[in-house]
Amino acid sequence: MIGRLNHVAIAVRDIAAASALYRDTLGAKVSAPMALPEHGVSVVFVELPNTKIELIEPLGPRSPIAKFWINIRVVRFIISASRSPTFCRARATATGGHPRPWRWEPKTGAHGKPVLFLNPEDCSGTLIELEQV
């Protein structure tokens, strides 16, 4: 049986840029980077109310996760965002600069709520879907 979700790990090329996106644009609490040379990675944790996102950056070409960049291009990740401030701030930021929206206007998503996609090129290879709640 599957238990409670502890965290989701996402491999990123630039942990500082990815951390800034989650902290500055999406308003999440982000831990300080922690190098784990024995695993060949550096990590940060993005803390959400119900789980965490672990951002993992390879420490060089021999890192076990470096090979994932060959096969994985985009991870679709859905974040529920309240009407204010996260969804509106992300939309305003996206429409005024970086990250750019993948689609300029919110669309109705699978749950019947407005969704906005952020361009994976601006989000460390992650397609982020913000769902307004």
N, CA, C and O atoms as a DFTB+ gen file, in Angstrom:
532 C
 N C O
     1  1       0.841      -1.178       0.000
     2  2       0.000       0.000       0.000
     3  2       0.888       1.245       0.000
     4  3       1.878       1.314       0.729
     5  1       0.528       2.205      -0.809
     6  2       1.270       3.465      -0.865
     7  2       0.832       4.348       0.285
     8  3      -0.360       4.509       0.546
     9  1       1.809       4.918       0.967
    10  2       1.525       5.815       2.089
    11  2       1.524       7.269       1.656
    12  3       1.336       7.579       0.480
    13  1       1.734       8.149       2.608
    14  2       1.772       9.585       2.362
    15  2       2.960       9.946       1.481
    16  3       4.039       9.375       1.637
    17  1       2.780      10.877       0.566
    18  2       3.857      11.339      -0.302
    19  2       4.843      12.163       0.513
    20  3       4.464      13.160       1.127
    21  1       6.112      11.747       0.521
    22  2       7.142      12.486       1.239
    23  2       7.672      13.628       0.392
    24  3       7.672      14.777       0.833
    25  1       8.126      13.328      -0.826
    26  2       8.589      14.379      -1.718
    27  2       8.695      13.856      -3.141
    28  3       8.688      12.649      -3.385
    29  1       8.794      14.796      -4.073
    30  2       9.006      14.506      -5.489
    31  2      10.368      15.078      -5.841
    32  3      10.649      16.235      -5.528
    33  1      11.217      14.290      -6.486
    34  2      12.551      14.755      -6.871
    35  2      12.565      15.126      -8.353
    36  3      12.023      14.408      -9.192
    37  1      13.192      16.252      -8.653
    38  2      13.312      16.721     -10.029
    39  2      14.778      17.041     -10.286
    40  3      15.376      17.837      -9.562
    41  1      15.362      16.425     -11.315
    42  2      16.740      16.712     -11.703
    43  2      16.764      18.028     -12.477
    44  3      15.986      18.221     -13.411
    45  1      17.661      18.930     -12.080
    46  2      17.785      20.230     -12.736
    47  2      19.242      20.471     -13.125
    48  3      20.154      19.923     -12.507
    49  1      19.451      21.277     -14.132
    50  2      20.817      21.616     -14.553
    51  2      21.439      22.689     -13.677
    52  3      22.647      22.674     -13.442
    53  1      20.623      23.626     -13.189
    54  2      21.120      24.769     -12.425
    55  2      20.263      24.925     -11.176
    56  3      19.167      25.483     -11.235
    57  1      20.756      24.436     -10.056
    58  2      19.972      24.424      -8.821
    59  2      19.696      25.833      -8.298
    60  3      18.656      26.069      -7.684
    61  1      20.615      26.769      -8.533
    62  2      20.403      28.151      -8.081
    63  2      19.254      28.793      -8.845
    64  3      18.399      29.446      -8.247
    65  1      19.227      28.613     -10.159
    66  2      18.144      29.179     -10.975
    67  2      16.806      28.530     -10.638
    68  3      15.787      29.213     -10.538
    69  1      16.811      27.210     -10.464
    70  2      15.576      26.505     -10.123
    71  2      15.074      26.938      -8.747
    72  3      13.873      27.129      -8.556
    73  1      15.982      27.092      -7.796
    74  2      15.601      27.544      -6.457
    75  2      14.977      28.930      -6.509
    76  3      13.970      29.185      -5.849
    77  1      15.571      29.823      -7.289
    78  2      15.052      31.187      -7.423
    79  2      13.641      31.185      -8.003
    80  3      12.794      31.968      -7.574
    81  1      13.385      30.314      -8.968
    82  2      12.047      30.227      -9.557
    83  2      11.013      29.867      -8.492
    84  3       9.993      30.543      -8.359
    85  1      11.278      28.803      -7.736
    86  2      10.316      28.363      -6.725
    87  2      10.182      29.373      -5.583
    88  3       9.086      29.571      -5.059
    89  1      11.282      30.008      -5.197
    90  2      11.269      30.960      -4.088
    91  2      10.693      32.310      -4.519
    92  3       9.740      32.800      -3.913
    93  1      11.266      32.907      -5.559
    94  2      10.939      34.284      -5.924
    95  2       9.666      34.417      -6.750
    96  3       8.897      35.357      -6.546
    97  1       9.430      33.497      -7.676
    98  2       8.254      33.589      -8.538
    99  2       7.045      32.897      -7.926
   100  3       5.934      33.427      -7.966
   101  1       7.259      31.711      -7.359
   102  2       6.133      30.934      -6.841
   103  2       5.928      31.095      -5.337
   104  3       4.949      30.581      -4.795
   105  1       6.824      31.793      -4.659
   106  2       6.644      32.124      -3.255
   107  2       6.839      30.978      -2.268
   108  3       6.325      31.038      -1.151
   109  1       7.563      29.947      -2.655
   110  2       7.778      28.795      -1.773
   111  2       9.002      29.005      -0.887
   112  3       9.896      29.785      -1.215
   113  1       9.027      28.302       0.229
   114  2      10.196      28.295       1.110
   115  2      11.186      27.273       0.547
   116  3      10.830      26.119       0.312
   117  1      12.426      27.706       0.335
   118  2      13.449      26.852      -0.269
   119  2      14.632      26.758       0.684
   120  3      15.119      27.772       1.184
   121  1      15.093      25.526       0.934
   122  2      16.230      25.326       1.835
   123  2      17.530      25.787       1.174
   124  3      17.572      26.064      -0.025
   125  1      18.579      25.862       1.976
   126  2      19.911      26.151       1.439
   127  2      20.401      24.923       0.676
   128  3      20.025      23.802       1.017
   129  1      21.239      25.113      -0.357
   130  2      21.788      23.961      -1.085
   131  2      22.671      23.116      -0.176
   132  3      23.356      23.627       0.710
   133  1      22.636      21.820      -0.419
   134  2      23.450      20.884       0.357
   135  2      24.158      19.950      -0.627
   136  3      23.508      19.212      -1.369
   137  1      25.486      19.986      -0.629
   138  2      26.259      19.088      -1.491
   139  2      26.326      17.711      -0.846
   140  3      26.601      17.580       0.347
   141  1      26.070      16.695      -1.650
   142  2      26.172      15.300      -1.208
   143  2      27.147      14.593      -2.145
   144  3      26.723      13.827      -3.011
   145  1      28.469      14.844      -1.981
   146  2      29.448      14.292      -2.908
   147  2      29.422      12.771      -2.980
   148  3      29.739      12.202      -4.025
   149  1      29.053      12.103      -1.897
   150  2      28.991      10.646      -1.916
   151  2      27.890      10.129      -2.859
   152  3      27.922       8.977      -3.292
   153  1      26.923      10.997      -3.166
   154  2      25.860      10.646      -4.111
   155  2      26.058      11.334      -5.460
   156  3      25.335      11.052      -6.416
   157  1      27.032      12.233      -5.537
   158  2      27.311      12.937      -6.785
   159  2      26.300      14.013      -7.119
   160  3      26.112      14.349      -8.289
   161  1      25.635      14.568      -6.087
   162  2      24.602      15.568      -6.338
   163  2      24.647      16.677      -5.300
   164  3      25.263      16.546      -4.243
   165  1      23.977      17.771      -5.635
   166  2      23.666      18.832      -4.702
   167  2      22.147      18.924      -4.683
   168  3      21.506      18.768      -5.722
   169  1      21.560      19.177      -3.508
   170  2      20.100      19.190      -3.391
   171  2      19.614      20.415      -2.629
   172  3      20.334      20.988      -1.812
   173  1      18.379      20.799      -2.915
   174  2      17.621      21.741      -2.092
   175  2      16.212      21.176      -1.962
   176  3      15.762      20.396      -2.801
   177  1      15.533      21.575      -0.910
   178  2      14.145      21.155      -0.725
   179  2      13.232      22.367      -0.784
   180  3      13.458      23.369      -0.105
   181  1      12.200      22.261      -1.604
   182  2      11.152      23.258      -1.696
   183  2      10.034      22.748      -0.795
   184  3       9.476      21.677      -1.030
   185  1       9.715      23.519       0.230
   186  2       8.727      23.074       1.210
   187  2       7.347      23.596       0.852
   188  3       7.138      24.800       0.698
   189  1       6.400      22.657       0.721
   190  2       5.006      22.980       0.438
   191  2       4.167      22.551       1.636
   192  3       4.651      21.786       2.469
   193  1       2.931      23.017       1.747
   194  2       2.133      22.662       2.917
   195  2       1.916      21.155       3.099
   196  3       1.801      20.681       4.229
   197  1       1.859      20.408       2.006
   198  2       1.535      18.986       2.131
   199  2       2.636      18.038       1.662
   200  3       2.477      16.823       1.771
   201  1       3.738      18.558       1.148
   202  2       4.849      17.707       0.690
   203  2       6.067      18.580       0.421
   204  3       6.067      19.763       0.762
   205  1       7.089      18.021      -0.177
   206  2       8.293      18.762      -0.564
   207  2       8.662      18.403      -2.003
   208  3       8.288      17.349      -2.518
   209  1       9.394      19.298      -2.626
   210  2      10.006      19.032      -3.920
   211  2      11.508      19.056      -3.673
   212  3      12.030      20.009      -3.094
   213  1      12.201      18.017      -4.107
   214  2      13.656      17.988      -3.996
   215  2      14.229      18.310      -5.366
   216  3      13.981      17.589      -6.333
   217  1      14.989      19.384      -5.451
   218  2      15.683      19.739      -6.678
   219  2      17.080      19.146      -6.587
   220  3      17.787      19.361      -5.602
   221  1      17.478      18.400      -7.610
   222  2      18.753      17.690      -7.590
   223  2      19.598      18.133      -8.785
   224  3      19.164      18.045      -9.934
   225  1      20.805      18.608      -8.498
   226  2      21.741      19.020      -9.548
   227  2      22.933      18.069      -9.540
   228  3      23.495      17.802      -8.478
   229  1      23.331      17.552     -10.704
   230  2      24.505      16.676     -10.727
   231  2      25.773      17.436     -10.367
   232  3      25.940      18.598     -10.739
   233  1      26.662      16.771      -9.641
   234  2      27.979      17.345      -9.334
   235  2      28.976      16.773     -10.339
   236  3      29.798      15.919     -10.007
   237  1      28.887      17.255     -11.553
   238  2      29.808      16.808     -12.594
   239  2      29.233      15.726     -13.494
   240  3      28.164      15.182     -13.216
   241  1      29.948      15.411     -14.580
   242  2      29.451      14.469     -15.588
   243  2      29.382      13.017     -15.112
   244  3      28.695      12.206     -15.732
   245  1      30.064      12.680     -14.047
   246  2      30.027      11.305     -13.533
   247  2      28.881      11.070     -12.540
   248  3      28.695       9.959     -12.045
   249  1      28.136      12.107     -12.263
   250  2      27.014      11.980     -11.336
   251  2      25.999      10.975     -11.877
   252  3      25.729      10.965     -13.078
   253  1      25.430      10.127     -11.011
   254  2      24.447       9.151     -11.478
   255  2      23.219       9.774     -12.131
   256  3      22.565       9.123     -12.945
   257  1      22.888      11.027     -11.791
   258  2      21.705      11.624     -12.414
   259  2      22.022      12.386     -13.698
   260  3      21.103      12.784     -14.415
   261  1      23.296      12.597     -14.002
   262  2      23.660      13.339     -15.215
   263  2      23.095      12.661     -16.464
   264  3      22.733      13.341     -17.425
   265  1      23.018      11.343     -16.461
   266  2      22.515      10.619     -17.637
   267  2      21.031      10.860     -17.891
   268  3      20.557      10.653     -19.008
   269  1      20.284      11.299     -16.862
   270  2      18.854      11.526     -17.057
   271  2      18.582      12.652     -18.037
   272  3      17.518      12.684     -18.654
   273  1      19.516      13.571     -18.192
   274  2      19.305      14.669     -19.135
   275  2      19.261      14.179     -20.565
   276  3      18.756      14.882     -21.441
   277  1      19.774      12.998     -20.821
   278  2      19.719      12.442     -22.172
   279  2      18.311      11.974     -22.505
   280  3      17.851      12.140     -23.635
   281  1      17.620      11.387     -21.525
   282  2      16.326      10.752     -21.772
   283  2      15.115      11.561     -21.327
   284  3      14.029      11.389     -21.881
   285  1      15.274      12.428     -20.353
   286  2      14.131      13.152     -19.821
   287  2      14.235      14.614     -20.223
   288  3      15.233      15.274     -19.932
   289  1      13.222      15.111     -20.880
   290  2      13.227      16.492     -21.299
   291  2      12.323      17.360     -20.424
   292  3      12.715      18.452     -20.012
   293  1      11.122      16.877     -20.145
   294  2      10.161      17.691     -19.419
   295  2       9.442      16.846     -18.386
   296  3       8.981      15.745     -18.687
   297  1       9.349      17.350     -17.194
   298  2       8.542      16.744     -16.147
   299  2       7.344      17.661     -15.959
   300  3       7.507      18.860     -15.735
   301  1       6.149      17.108     -16.048
   302  2       4.960      17.933     -15.822
   303  2       4.656      17.901     -14.338
   304  3       4.496      16.831     -13.751
   305  1       4.579      19.051     -13.746
   306  2       4.379      19.161     -12.319
   307  2       3.248      20.134     -12.077
   308  3       3.270      21.249     -12.598
   309  1       2.271      19.738     -11.306
   310  2       1.093      20.567     -11.080
   311  2       1.142      21.151      -9.669
   312  3       1.312      20.426      -8.688
   313  1       0.992      22.437      -9.587
   314  2       0.987      23.122      -8.301
   315  2      -0.363      23.809      -8.146
   316  3      -0.783      24.563      -9.025
   317  1      -1.036      23.556      -7.047
   318  2      -2.261      24.294      -6.754
   319  2      -1.861      25.648      -6.203
   320  3      -1.044      25.738      -5.287
   321  1      -2.424      26.679      -6.750
   322  2      -2.092      28.032      -6.330
   323  2      -3.367      28.777      -5.994
   324  3      -4.341      28.722      -6.746
   325  1      -3.366      29.469      -4.875
   326  2      -4.548      30.234      -4.514
   327  2      -4.718      31.408      -5.474
   328  3      -3.772      31.829      -6.140
   329  1      -5.918      31.916      -5.529
   330  2      -6.214      33.047      -6.422
   331  2      -5.246      34.189      -6.143
   332  3      -4.827      34.894      -7.060
   333  1      -4.905      34.361      -4.916
   334  2      -4.006      35.435      -4.547
   335  2      -3.138      34.931      -3.400
   336  3      -3.668      34.333      -2.463
   337  1      -1.838      35.146      -3.437
   338  2      -1.125      35.932      -4.431
   339  2      -0.421      35.084      -5.481
   340  3      -0.048      35.608      -6.531
   341  1      -0.222      33.768      -5.230
   342  2       0.682      32.982      -6.062
   343  2       0.254      32.910      -7.527
   344  3       1.066      33.180      -8.413
   345  1      -0.996      32.555      -7.801
   346  2      -1.431      32.385      -9.188
   347  2      -1.319      33.703      -9.937
   348  3      -0.768      33.748     -11.037
   349  1      -1.832      34.767      -9.353
   350  2      -1.793      36.067     -10.024
   351  2      -0.367      36.587     -10.165
   352  3      -0.011      37.152     -11.199
   353  1       0.457      36.397      -9.123
   354  2       1.849      36.854      -9.189
   355  2       2.596      36.080     -10.264
   356  3       3.359      36.663     -11.034
   357  1       2.380      34.764     -10.320
   358  2       3.060      33.952     -11.331
   359  2       2.604      34.351     -12.723
   360  3       3.414      34.415     -13.648
   361  1       1.308      34.621     -12.880
   362  2       0.805      35.034     -14.186
   363  2       1.379      36.399     -14.564
   364  3       1.799      36.598     -15.704
   365  1       1.402      37.329     -13.629
   366  2       1.941      38.659     -13.919
   367  2       3.419      38.581     -14.247
   368  3       3.885      39.237     -15.179
   369  1       4.163      37.781     -13.486
   370  2       5.591      37.611     -13.741
   371  2       5.796      36.964     -15.094
   372  3       6.648      37.388     -15.875
   373  1       5.003      35.924     -15.369
   374  2       5.155      35.196     -16.623
   375  2       4.825      36.078     -17.818
   376  3       5.505      36.012     -18.842
   377  1       3.804      36.890     -17.701
   378  2       3.433      37.721     -18.842
   379  2       4.339      38.932     -18.989
   380  3       4.321      39.589     -20.030
   381  1       5.144      39.246     -17.953
   382  2       6.026      40.398     -18.029
   383  2       7.490      40.058     -18.197
   384  3       8.318      40.966     -18.268
   385  1       7.837      38.798     -18.262
   386  2       9.248      38.449     -18.381
   387  2       9.464      36.964     -18.216
   388  3       8.952      36.164     -18.999
   389  1      10.223      36.590     -17.194
   390  2      10.539      35.172     -16.974
   391  2       9.978      34.724     -15.649
   392  3      10.005      35.496     -14.691
   393  1       9.485      33.542     -15.551
   394  2       9.339      32.589     -16.640
   395  2       8.204      32.980     -17.577
   396  3       7.178      33.515     -17.156
   397  1       8.412      32.703     -18.836
   398  2       7.383      32.971     -19.833
   399  2       6.294      31.910     -19.717
   400  3       6.580      30.751     -19.415
   401  1       5.060      32.303     -19.953
   402  2       4.011      31.281     -19.977
   403  2       4.136      30.446     -21.237
   404  3       4.583      30.926     -22.279
   405  1       3.734      29.196     -21.124
   406  2       3.702      28.336     -22.303
   407  2       2.480      28.681     -23.131
   408  3       2.507      28.616     -24.360
   409  1       1.419      29.044     -22.450
   410  2       0.207      29.572     -23.072
   411  2      -0.047      30.903     -22.379
   412  3       0.098      31.006     -21.161
   413  1      -0.425      31.919     -23.142
   414  2      -0.527      33.263     -22.577
   415  2      -1.736      33.468     -21.685
   416  3      -1.655      34.217     -20.711
   417  1      -2.853      32.827     -21.988
   418  2      -4.058      32.990     -21.185
   419  2      -4.360      31.703     -20.444
   420  3      -4.182      30.616     -20.994
   421  1      -4.819      31.809     -19.196
   422  2      -5.208      30.593     -18.480
   423  2      -6.310      29.856     -19.231
   424  3      -7.169      30.477     -19.857
   425  1      -6.279      28.541     -19.165
   426  2      -7.298      27.676     -19.758
   427  2      -8.000      26.936     -18.635
   428  3      -7.496      26.893     -17.513
   429  1      -9.143      26.361     -18.916
   430  2      -9.824      25.540     -17.930
   431  2      -9.172      24.167     -17.928
   432  3      -9.087      23.507     -18.964
   433  1      -8.713      23.740     -16.750
   434  2      -8.017      22.465     -16.627
   435  2      -8.955      21.308     -16.355
   436  3     -10.177      21.457     -16.375
   437  1      -8.366      20.157     -16.101
   438  2      -9.112      18.915     -15.894
   439  2     -10.044      18.977     -14.685
   440  3     -11.041      18.256     -14.646
   441  1      -9.740      19.819     -13.704
   442  2     -10.584      19.927     -12.516
   443  2     -11.582      21.074     -12.616
   444  3     -12.230      21.434     -11.634
   445  1     -11.700      21.654     -13.832
   446  2     -12.651      22.739     -14.033
   447  2     -12.183      24.080     -13.503
   448  3     -12.983      25.006     -13.372
   449  1     -10.894      24.199     -13.196
   450  2     -10.340      25.440     -12.647
   451  2      -9.328      26.015     -13.641
   452  3      -8.775      25.273     -14.453
   453  1      -9.080      27.335     -13.586
   454  2      -8.093      27.931     -14.492
   455  2      -6.688      27.377     -14.239
   456  3      -6.264      27.220     -13.094
   457  1      -5.989      27.089     -15.313
   458  2      -4.609      26.625     -15.224
   459  2      -3.733      27.481     -16.122
   460  3      -4.179      27.997     -17.147
   461  1      -2.488      27.619     -15.721
   462  2      -1.494      28.370     -16.472
   463  2      -0.232      27.526     -16.512
   464  3       0.222      27.042     -15.475
   465  1       0.336      27.344     -17.691
   466  2       1.563      26.561     -17.849
   467  2       2.741      27.509     -17.996
   468  3       2.662      28.505     -18.715
   469  1       3.843      27.191     -17.305
   470  2       5.067      27.966     -17.440
   471  2       6.012      27.239     -18.377
   472  3       6.097      26.011     -18.350
   473  1       6.719      27.987     -19.201
   474  2       7.591      27.428     -20.222
   475  2       8.729      26.624     -19.595
   476  3       9.453      27.150     -18.750
   477  1       8.905      25.350     -19.995
   478  2       9.974      24.526     -19.426
   479  2      11.372      25.088     -19.665
   480  3      12.283      24.818     -18.882
   481  1      11.556      25.860     -20.727
   482  2      12.870      26.453     -20.991
   483  2      13.266      27.439     -19.893
   484  3      14.453      27.665     -19.660
   485  1      12.281      28.021     -19.223
   486  2      12.539      28.987     -18.160
   487  2      12.445      28.366     -16.771
   488  3      12.654      29.051     -15.770
   489  1      12.133      27.074     -16.704
   490  2      11.867      26.411     -15.416
   491  2      12.709      25.161     -15.240
   492  3      12.220      24.137     -14.764
   493  1      13.967      25.244     -15.620
   494  2      14.903      24.127     -15.439
   495  2      14.409      22.829     -16.071
   496  3      14.636      21.747     -15.531
   497  1      13.733      22.939     -17.213
   498  2      13.270      21.753     -17.925
   499  2      11.981      21.172     -17.384
   500  3      11.562      20.099     -17.820
   501  1      11.339      21.854     -16.444
   502  2      10.096      21.365     -15.847
   503  2       8.921      22.150     -16.403
   504  3       8.917      23.381     -16.361
   505  1       7.927      21.448     -16.922
   506  2       6.687      22.095     -17.332
   507  2       5.847      22.217     -16.076
   508  3       5.367      21.213     -15.550
   509  1       5.664      23.434     -15.592
   510  2       4.916      23.663     -14.364
   511  2       3.520      24.143     -14.732
   512  3       3.345      25.124     -15.453
   513  1       2.540      23.425     -14.217
   514  2       1.144      23.808     -14.393
   515  2       0.640      24.375     -13.074
   516  3       0.627      23.677     -12.060
   517  1       0.229      25.622     -13.085
   518  2      -0.357      26.219     -11.898
   519  2      -1.872      26.118     -12.025
   520  3      -2.441      26.533     -13.034
   521  1      -2.517      25.575     -11.018
   522  2      -3.966      25.465     -11.004
   523  2      -4.508      26.399      -9.943
   524  3      -4.128      26.313      -8.776
   525  1      -5.395      27.287     -10.348
   526  2      -5.989      28.224      -9.397
   527  2      -7.011      27.488      -8.549
   528  3      -7.863      26.775      -9.079
   529  1      -6.932      27.655      -7.235
   530  2      -7.881      26.973      -6.337
   531  2      -8.723      27.993      -5.602
   532  3      -9.580      27.624      -4.800
